[in-house]
Amino acid sequence: MSVIQLQNIYKSYEATPVLKGIDLNVSAGQIVGYIGPNGAGKSTTIKILIGMLPDFSGEATVLGMNVKTQSLEIKRRVGYVPENAALYDTLTPLEYLQFIGQLYALDPLHIERKALELLRLFQLSDHANARMTTFSKGMRQKVLLISGLLHNPDVIFLDEPLSGLDANAVVLIKEIMRQLVNDGKTIFYSSHIMDVVEKISDRIVIINQGQIIADGTFAELQHQRPESLEQLFAQLTGSDGQSGIAEEFVHALKN
Ligand SMILES: Nc1ncnc2c1ncn2[C@@H]1O[C@H](COP(=O)(O)OP(=O)(O)OP(=O)(O)O)[C@@H](O)[C@H]1O
């Protein structure tokens, strides 16, 4: 069964088209890396899939449920870690996770036990009761990741999940993603960190200017062009020649 299904999705913001006919089927138990240049439409696709943007044309289902009409049911089974989310800074991680857990109607005692354990594993035990106003970007990202996974969702959408994380935390998140998928979960995530995408994705989907321009395992994509994902990405999305642009940039700074 397709866990994620997008058929002929078009989305515009005001009069500007952003997604131009996206078709995608994702089966259970896959890690799909969704990559593309800034502004390509990655976050927009993810927001459609979690029911945040009902104003689009085409058919979108998650776990067989229609995202326009069954978004509440979908939210119960889906986890979402947004890019640049606003955390309630004046709360502590424990208070914030209690709040999120209650939105999912989880038992408060169960949430507390689970939240403390997850915070410990992310080395945040000492900060469990500190206000998040003082948190670094990486610490916030860890709390966000926990909040998106707290209800043990079947399908997980991650928008730049590694943002701000140090090297050890990146290794840990990669391992968690792998183990979640081994457990039967499905992960759909966007990232700009090509070597991570290359290493952990079962499938890589490249979007450029609102259209999918490549889709396959890294080995399949490499078969077309035997290069690193970074080089392949640059070629396919027309962002080759960065050294020339860098030179012009530095030159412009001097003038
Ligand atoms: N709420 C909005 N109103 C108007 N335009 C928007 C809105 N959200 C996104 N856009 C535009 O839609 C396009 C796609 O944005 P989106 O955030 O989906 O891109 P992205 O691929 O996630 O980019 P990035 O890698 O920079 O996060 C961009 O041109 C963006 O300016």
The ligand as a Gaussian input file, in Angstrom:
#p B3LYP/6-31G(d) Opt

LIG

0 1
 N        2.920000      31.551000       2.668000
 C        3.474000      31.857000       1.502000
 N        3.030000      32.897000       0.768000
 C        3.568000      33.212000      -0.421000
 N        4.601000      32.517000      -0.975000
 C        5.091000      31.482000      -0.295000
 C        4.564000      31.087000       0.981000
 N        5.257000      30.012000       1.415000
 C        6.169000      29.736000       0.458000
 N        6.072000      30.618000      -0.564000
 C        6.876000      30.610000      -1.782000
 O        6.751000      29.342000      -2.382000
 C        7.988000      28.913000      -2.935000
 C        8.328000      27.547000      -2.381000
 O        8.551000      27.670000      -0.990000
 P        8.921000      26.414000      -0.071000
 O        9.037000      26.945000       1.320000
 O        7.981000      25.316000      -0.349000
 O       10.351000      26.053000      -0.662000
 P       11.479000      25.050000      -0.112000
 O       11.832000      24.154000      -1.248000
 O       11.044000      24.424000       1.155000
 O       12.681000      26.063000       0.131000
 P       13.866000      26.107000       1.235000
 O       14.876000      25.091000       0.815000
 O       14.415000      27.489000       1.064000
 O       13.278000      25.863000       2.587000
 C        9.003000      30.007000      -2.623000
 O        9.110000      30.836000      -3.765000
 C        8.357000      30.774000      -1.499000
 O        8.703000      32.137000      -1.561000

